[in-house]
Amino acid sequence: MIIFMSNQLIQKTMLRFSDGITIDTQGELRILTLTDGPYVVGEGVLIPVNTKDEGLRIIRERKLKKLLHD
């Protein structure tokens, strides 16, 4: 969904699943735990992970890559 507000473009990234779950993938990377396991969510992505520790590792790696490319 794209929303125009006072000359600003705001893009909202929502994922909706058939089981009724809705996930907003905007914002900082973070761990989200659902009934089927943990996910890394944020910055427009939803990444399934096996453990919270794996998710934290992915977040650290993505933040490091972002710092190196800025």
Backbone as CSV, one residue per row, in Angstrom:
resi,resn,N_x,N_y,N_z,CA_x,CA_y,CA_z,C_x,C_y,C_z
1,MET,0.847,-1.161,0.000,0.000,0.000,0.000,0.897,1.229,0.000
2,ILE,0.582,2.220,-0.808,1.328,3.469,-0.839,0.370,4.588,-0.478
3,ILE,0.783,5.443,0.454,-0.053,6.529,0.933,0.658,7.850,0.645
4,PHE,-0.066,8.809,0.072,0.478,10.141,-0.150,-0.057,11.071,0.930
5,MET,0.838,11.729,1.652,0.431,12.668,2.693,1.286,13.912,2.596
6,SER,0.665,15.040,2.430,1.328,16.345,2.379,2.675,16.292,1.666
7,ASN,2.624,15.924,0.388,3.793,15.879,-0.481,4.847,14.862,-0.046
8,GLN,4.488,13.911,0.810,5.415,12.854,1.210,4.866,11.519,0.738
9,LEU,5.779,10.681,0.315,5.406,9.333,-0.103,5.740,8.380,1.029
10,ILE,4.736,7.675,1.523,4.930,6.724,2.605,4.533,5.351,2.092
11,GLN,5.466,4.410,2.117,5.163,3.058,1.679,5.003,2.168,2.906
12,LYS,3.913,1.479,2.970,3.629,0.592,4.098,3.638,-0.842,3.579
13,THR,4.485,-1.659,4.147,4.622,-3.030,3.693,3.979,-3.953,4.710
14,MET,2.830,-4.488,4.352,2.094,-5.402,5.217,1.999,-6.757,4.518
15,LEU,2.273,-7.800,5.265,2.074,-9.154,4.763,0.849,-9.723,5.461
16,ARG,-0.075,-10.261,4.670,-1.281,-10.869,5.228,-1.318,-12.336,4.825
17,PHE,-1.521,-13.204,5.802,-1.541,-14.638,5.559,-2.952,-15.177,5.710
18,SER,-3.204,-16.333,5.108,-4.557,-16.907,5.101,-5.035,-17.299,6.498
19,ASP,-4.109,-17.450,7.451,-4.528,-17.806,8.813,-4.899,-16.584,9.652
20,GLY,-4.925,-15.409,9.010,-5.329,-14.186,9.693,-4.191,-13.364,10.265
21,ILE,-2.969,-13.861,10.207,-1.812,-13.120,10.714,-1.461,-12.000,9.736
22,THR,-1.237,-10.808,10.272,-0.773,-9.666,9.487,0.519,-9.168,10.111
23,ILE,1.543,-8.980,9.283,2.850,-8.548,9.772,3.273,-7.305,9.023
24,ASP,3.619,-6.273,9.773,4.156,-5.036,9.209,5.670,-5.181,9.166
25,THR,6.257,-5.196,7.977,7.694,-5.420,7.839,8.506,-4.127,7.851
26,GLN,7.869,-3.009,8.129,8.612,-1.752,8.223,9.326,-1.658,9.561
27,GLY,10.259,-0.738,9.647,10.929,-0.464,10.906,12.247,-1.200,11.042
28,GLU,12.815,-1.097,12.232,14.087,-1.731,12.549,13.964,-3.251,12.490
29,LEU,15.078,-3.900,12.176,15.104,-5.355,12.231,14.869,-5.810,13.665
30,ARG,14.076,-6.867,13.808,13.728,-7.369,15.132,13.327,-8.830,15.021
31,ILE,13.241,-9.489,16.162,12.802,-10.885,16.220,11.308,-10.908,16.518
32,LEU,10.580,-11.670,15.738,9.147,-11.877,15.951,8.930,-13.374,16.111
33,THR,8.307,-13.769,17.205,8.044,-15.186,17.434,6.559,-15.468,17.232
34,LEU,6.274,-16.342,16.278,4.904,-16.768,15.991,4.766,-18.239,16.385
35,THR,3.584,-18.783,16.238,3.355,-20.164,16.652,4.224,-21.155,15.878
36,ASP,4.593,-20.798,14.649,5.414,-21.716,13.843,6.910,-21.417,13.947
37,GLY,7.301,-20.514,14.852,8.723,-20.268,15.069,9.095,-18.802,14.986
38,PRO,10.397,-18.528,15.161,10.878,-17.145,15.139,11.174,-16.655,13.716
39,TYR,11.086,-15.336,13.565,11.361,-14.669,12.296,12.171,-13.408,12.569
40,VAL,12.985,-13.021,11.580,13.576,-11.689,11.573,12.646,-10.851,10.704
41,VAL,12.201,-9.740,11.236,11.271,-8.881,10.507,11.736,-7.440,10.617
42,GLY,11.516,-6.669,9.550,11.879,-5.263,9.515,12.590,-4.933,8.217
43,GLU,12.699,-3.647,7.932,13.347,-3.167,6.707,12.765,-3.838,5.459
44,GLY,11.474,-4.176,5.520,10.790,-4.738,4.361,10.970,-6.234,4.161
45,VAL,11.564,-6.932,5.140,11.778,-8.373,4.982,11.129,-9.166,6.100
46,LEU,10.864,-10.432,5.820,10.411,-11.413,6.806,11.213,-12.677,6.530
47,ILE,12.110,-13.038,7.459,13.025,-14.157,7.264,12.779,-15.200,8.347
48,PRO,12.360,-16.410,7.969,12.201,-17.455,8.984,13.573,-17.918,9.464
49,VAL,13.699,-18.146,10.765,14.947,-18.639,11.351,14.626,-19.817,12.265
50,ASN,15.644,-20.620,12.553,15.442,-21.798,13.408,15.419,-21.439,14.882
51,THR,16.216,-20.438,15.268,16.301,-20.039,16.671,16.404,-18.524,16.769
52,LYS,16.129,-18.001,17.964,16.297,-16.565,18.178,17.751,-16.158,18.014
53,ASP,18.675,-17.021,18.450,20.103,-16.724,18.289,20.485,-16.585,16.820
54,GLU,19.942,-17.457,15.972,20.192,-17.347,14.537,19.639,-16.022,14.014
55,GLY,18.465,-15.644,14.488,17.878,-14.367,14.081,18.737,-13.192,14.494
56,LEU,19.247,-13.227,15.711,20.118,-12.146,16.180,21.398,-12.068,15.353
57,ARG,21.930,-13.227,14.953,23.123,-13.250,14.104,22.831,-12.609,12.750
58,ILE,21.682,-12.931,12.170,21.295,-12.353,10.885,21.148,-10.840,11.011
59,ILE,20.538,-10.383,12.094,20.373,-8.941,12.312,21.743,-8.270,12.395
60,ARG,22.668,-8.849,13.174,24.024,-8.278,13.285,24.709,-8.207,11.924
61,GLU,24.612,-9.289,11.146,25.247,-9.330,9.823,24.667,-8.277,8.888
62,ARG,23.351,-8.132,8.890,22.712,-7.150,7.994,23.069,-5.732,8.401
63,LYS,23.137,-5.479,9.720,23.513,-4.142,10.179,24.958,-3.831,9.824
64,LEU,25.848,-4.823,9.945,27.254,-4.627,9.583,27.386,-4.327,8.096
65,LYS,26.687,-5.101,7.248,26.728,-4.848,5.806,26.235,-3.444,5.484
66,LYS,25.175,-3.018,6.162,24.618,-1.685,5.924,25.636,-0.610,6.302
67,LEU,26.321,-0.790,7.437,27.339,0.177,7.869,28.486,0.247,6.884
68,LEU,28.902,-0.886,6.342,30.023,-0.919,5.410,29.679,-0.303,4.061
69,HIS,28.397,-0.314,3.687,27.980,0.229,2.398,27.527,1.681,2.471
70,ASP,27.411,2.237,3.655,26.995,3.647,3.795,28.180,4.573,3.817
